Amino acid sequence: MTPNAPSTFNNMLLIAGFECRKFLFNLRGIIALVAFALVWGMLLLYPIQGASTLLMQPNIKDLIDGLLGSQALNVLFDWPVAEMAIFWCFALYLFPMFSILIAADQFSSDKSRGTLRFYTLRTSKDSLLFGRFLGQILIQGLLILLTILATIALALTRDIGLLLPAFTSGALVGINLVIVILPFTAVMTLLSLYANTARQAMVLATILWTVVSIALLILGNQSSLFEGLQWILPGAQLSNMVNTNGLHSFAYAPIPLLQTAFALFLGRIYIQRSQL
């Protein structure tokens, strides 16, 4: 280990903590937090609560099997807590979208103002890169935790006996969601290093996902390249994860972990070679 490794790690933790405090106690962060709470409050009180009630109806499984096929969403009916099953379906797609929005301004604003160079004079580029990435994961992890606790509370209002299965399912869902958002945050880390504004970073993300999706569509399912290339795009595994439950959903964890490592590797190369 190099002599400055402990300092680099400590600086990374300090930067991650600062990012969390900036989000929680900054006016812009508070507004984002309130907006997030309102959106999820509406989702929990209406579509999630309503859909979970339907999920417990005995004839709904036959109806869904008839519309989508017997293997499309059959595992959802095996969840011990219906509210958590519906939350899982919503969260798998919504949290990656939130991740792109929240993590778009990791570096772009500081880069355009010239303060990024000031930071690199006082800490290593590795500390800055990985510290801000870790800070974004901690922020999103907090948001995931809050929504899971709200979902558990919703389930307990229906049946207090669901306390243990709700917390068990919630823990598994939370860990899975953190793993899911890792590559989205890492890609936004890379794009925000290149972009000059958060809006430009989001535009680049939109272009990236659109171009790769179109390329995969052109290749088609019969192409020999499709099987490998489909996993390049973060979120490619989400449609397969919807119909999973418990520990079985961790079978897809290596995909986002590898995507995250690759995106951070590219980000490290870029930040080390750029003049900022």
N, C-alpha and C positions, 0 to 999 in steps of 0.2 A: 504493500500500500504506500502511496506517495505521501510525503510529509504534510501536504496541504489537504489531504483527503478528509480528515475530521472537520476542518474549517469549511470545506466545500459542503459537506453534509449538514453542518449546523446552519450555514447560511441558507441552504435550501429550505430547511425547516422554518427559519425566521421569515423568509420570503413567503412561504405557503401560509404561515400564520397571519402575516400582514395582508395577504390577499383576502383571507376570510374576514378579518376585521374591517377591511375596506368595503367589502360587500355588505356586511351586517350593519355597519354604523355610518355608512355614507348615504346621503340622500338618494342618490341614483340607485344604490343597492336596495334601500328600504322600499322605494317605489316598485322595483322589480319583484321584491319579496311579497309585497302586498298584492300585486297583479297576479303573481303565481298562486298565492293562497286563494284569491277569488276564483281563478280559473278552475283549480282543483276542487274548491268547495262546491262549485256548480256541477262539476262532473260527478262528484261523490253523491250529492243529494238527488240528482236526477238520473242520468243514464246508468251510472254504476249501481245505485240502489235499485232502480227499476229493472235493470237487466239481471241482477242477482236474484230478485224475486221471481222473475221468469225462469231462471236457470233451475230453480227448485221445483218447478211444476213438472209432474210426471210425463206429460205428453210433449214437452218441448224437445226432449232428446230425439224422439221419433220424427218430429217436424224438421229439426236441423239435419238429422241423418238423411231424410228424404230430399232436402234441398241441396246439401253440400256433400253428401256421401257419409258412410258410417265411420270413416276414419279421419274425417276432416277436423272435428273439434270434440271427439269422444272423450279425450282425457280431461277436458274442462269439468265434466260431470263427476270426476273422481276427486276433485279438490274437497278437502274437509270444510272449507269456508267459502261459500259462494261469492261473497263480496270480494275476497282476495283473488278469486279466479277471474272475475271481470276486471278488477284493477290491473291484474297482470296483462290482460289483453290491451288495455288502454296504455299502460305505462311503457310497454315494450316499444311502442311507436312514438309516444309523446315525449319521453325523456331524451331520446336522441335529438329530437327537434329543439327542445329546450337547451340541450348541450351546445348545439350550433349557435344559438342566439346568445347564450351566456358567455361562452368561451371565445367569441369572435374578437374581443378587444384585449387579448392578453398582452400583445406587444404593439399593435398598430398605432394607437394614439401616442404612446411614448416615443415610438419611432418617428412619427411626423413632427412631434414637438422637440425632438432632439434629446430628451431626457434618458432615453435608453442607453446612449453612450455614457452619460453621467453615471448610471447604475453600474455599468461594466467596469468603471474605474475603481469601484469599491467592492466588487464581488466578482467571482468568476462567471463566465458565460454559462457554464454548466449549472451552477447554482441558480442562476436567473431562469434558465430554461426549465429545469426540472422542478424548481420551487414554484413557479407560476402554474405549471401543469398540475402539480400536487395540490396547490391551493384551489384550483378550479374543481378538482375531483372532490376535495373536502366540502366545498360549497354545494356541489350537486349531491354529494352523499347526504348532507344535512337536509336538503330539499326532499330527497327520496325518503329519508327517515321520517320526516314530518308527515308526508302523504301516507306512508304505511301506518303510522300511529293513528292517523285520522280514519283510515280504512278499518283498522282493528276496532276503534271506538264505534264505527258504524255497525260492524258485525255484532258487537256486544250489546248494542241497543236492541237487537233482535233476539239474541240468546246469550246470556251471560256464561253459559256452559262452553262457549266456543273460545274461552280465554286462552287455554294452552294451545290448541291447534291454530288459532289465529296468530299468536306470537311465533310459533314454529314456522308456519307458512310465510309470515311476514319477514322473518330473518332470512329464509332462503330466497325469497323474492328480492329483498334488499341487496344481498350479495350479488345475485345475478344481474340486477339492474346496474350496479356499479361497474361490473365487468363489461356490460353492454355499452355503457357510455364512454369507456376508456378510449377506444379508437376514434370516436367522434371528437372528443376533446383533444386528442393528440393531433388529428388532422387540422383542427382549428388552430392549434399551437403553431403548426407549420405554416398555415396560410396567413395567420396574423403577423408572422415574421416578415412575410413578403409584402403584405398589403400595407397601405398607408392609413386606412380607416377601417373601423369595424364593419361598416356597410360594404366596403370593397371586399373584405374577407368573406362575408356572407355571400356576396355575388360570386366570388371565386368558388366557394363551396357548392353553390347551386349549379354552376357550370360543370364542376368536377363530377358531381353525382349524375347530372343529366347526360353528359358525354359518355361516361362509363356505362350507364344504364342503356343508352342507345346502342353502344358498341356491343354489349352483351345481347341485346335484342336482335341485332343484325346477325351475330354469330349463330344464334338459335340454339335450341337444346340439343340438336344433333351434332353440333360441331365438337371436335375432340378438344378444342381449346376452352370450350364453355365451362367444363367441369372445374378446371383450375382457375380460370379468370373470374368466375362469379364470386369467388371469395376475396378478391382484391378490394371490393367496395365494402366499407363498413356498413353493417346492418343487413348484409346479404343473408344471414342466418335467422333473421327475426321471424320470417314467415314459418320457419320450421320450429322455432321455439314456442310459438303460441300454443301449440297442442302438446305441451310437455307439463310435467308436474314434479315438484319436489327436487330430489337429487338428480333426476334424469335430465333436467334442463342444463346441468353443468357439463353435459357431454359436448355442448357447443362452445364452452369457455375458451378452448385453445385458439379458436378463430379470432375473436377480438383481441386476445392477448398478443398474438403474433402481429396483427395489424397495428396495434399500439406500439409495439417495439420497433416496427419498421418505420412508422411515421415519426417517432421520436428520434430514431437514428438519422433520418433525413433532416429533421429539424436541428439536430446537433451539428451536422455537417454544415448546414446553411448558416447557423449563428456563429460558428467558429470561423468561417471563411468570409463572412460579410463584415463591412466596416460600420454598419449600423448608423 
